[in-house]
Amino acid sequence: MFANLRRAALAATCLVPLALAGACSSTSSAGTGSTVAAGGFPVTLHASNGVVQVPKRPTAVISLSPTATEMLYAMGAGHQVKAVDNDSNYPPGVPMTQLSGVTPNVEAILAYQPDLVVTAQDTTGLTGHLAAAGVPVLALPAASTLDDAYAQIRMLGAATGNVGGAQAEVSSMQAKIHQVLAGTHVPAHTTYYYELDPTYYSATSSTFIGQVLGLLGLHDIADAAGGAGSQYPQLSGESIIAADPSYIFLADTKCCGATPQTVAARPGWDTIAAVRLGHVVNLDDDVASRWGPRIAELLAQVAAAVNGSSTG
């Protein structure tokens, strides 16, 4: 059942293309895709749920998106966050509640008296319901590219009056990623299998995480199964064995208990190069499924695993 819920969540949050950069008008000096008055507020933003107006600097932000929560704290807006959803578990000490970002309860949200709500998707018409109470909603769906992620950070910076902090965080992420790439040397034709759950759902190179790993020069074996149109195809054990990936990255360690040992115990998997050479890498499910500041850490972890290695 957990695997089914995981796939449902992926379908809800990862398959939605983000047209944020193209849909936004870049009229502010921060490049956030927003219009900011000389004094900072009011601010008009162009998000995936339409035009969003924030009349004053918010002091009671509710985040229903774990990624947005991480972004807010990274840019220095943590003191403005009053409550976060039950999946926002980072950074430590965030005001986690029983609020749900998947099935939001309007009455429960309003009980916190928010002046800005941030969500990954406008589930059940959340924008309209909260608009009736005068609460602006900023919907920031799953990013398709790193540029989309940077644009979302800048937009949150404009929405909360932390334009400088947002730009500083973007610059920090870019510098970290540049440093990782500059110091990484991956052998040609290095392939990988990225596991989302133990039923072999994976992500192609056209997904956000696939593009990030592609920066290192890695080749995704899921691309061969993605021709049917799915960015998140379900592979078979036989096809993975036949592809013989150089590396296996497990993004199902928390949810499903996947480990290098459980992978090696799968029938026939002990013949895969990644298993034979000890190239099965545990990832943090949360970091791997979010498009926020810690993506640079994930890239560094993957780079450390493959940097300068030889798959024989």
Sequence and secondary structure as in RCSB ss.txt:
>XXXX:A:sequence
MFANLRRAALAATCLVPLALAGACSSTSSAGTGSTVAAGGFPVTLHASNGVVQVPKRPTAVISLSPTATEMLYAM
GAGHQVKAVDNDSNYPPGVPMTQLSGVTPNVEAILAYQPDLVVTAQDTTGLTGHLAAAGVPVLALPAASTLDDAY
AQIRMLGAATGNVGGAQAEVSSMQAKIHQVLAGTHVPAHTTYYYELDPTYYSATSSTFIGQVLGLLGLHDIADAA
GGAGSQYPQLSGESIIAADPSYIFLADTKCCGATPQTVAARPGWDTIAAVRLGHVVNLDDDVASRWGPRIAELLA
QVAAAVNGSSTG
>XXXX:A:secstr
 HHHHHHHHHHHHTSS   HHHHS   STT SSEEE TTS SEEEEETTEEEEE S  SSEEE  HHHHHHHHHT
T GGGEEEE TT   STT  B S  SSS  HHHHHTT  SEEEESS GGGHHHHHHTTT  EEE    SSHHHHH
HHHHHHHHHHT HHHHHHHHHHHHHHHHHHHHT    TT EEEEESSTT B   TTSHHHHHHHTTT EEGGGGG
GGGS SS B  HHHHHHH  SEEEES HHHH   HHHHHTSTTGGGSHHHHTT EEE  HHHHH  STTHHHHHH
HHHHHHTT    
